[in-house]
Amino acid sequence: MKLGFLGLGMMGMPIVENILAKGESELYFFARRAEVIQKTNALGGKQVKSLKELGKTCDIIFVLLGNGEQCVDALTDGTLSDSGTGCFADLKRSLLEPETDGVADRYFVLGDFQSYVHAKLQVNGDYLRSPMAFARKCWLNMCSAGVFSADRTIEEYANEIWRIDPVELPEYAENE
């Protein structure tokens, strides 16, 4: 399997070292810092010159940027490309600049980012340790979901974030 990495700092480098020590996967990486490039090449990693090349080469890409600021910067400093659409700049504005009501990051993306990163690293590790056990865990999770939780989630968003009241809909006959 060909694995790709963006972000070889405190989180990414130990993962890369473990993967390369096992020798079971080809590992490609995109990095800009000379010391990271040199170390990863010495361990057996293969540097790519662009994220586009990383995307074309790898089966799975791990993005290990440590905080929300790094991710926002990656969206707007040229690390990642929006192909000139400007959508990344719009995303950055929605996260950092207040809207007309004075609220920035309305959905708490940056506020929840660290816990997301922690959970994502845990999931990545589970997959790398045992892809079959990971697939089994995913299947059991889907099968055990029971009642879909979106209704509860939407209700919480409506009450706590959007601060809107439910709308009563008229009854209708199923056979109409």
Helices and strands as residue ranges (DSSP letters): E 2-6, H 12-22, E 26-30, H 34-43, E 46-47, H 51-57, E 60-63, H 68-76, H 87-96, H 113-129, H 131-143, H 150-156, I 157-161
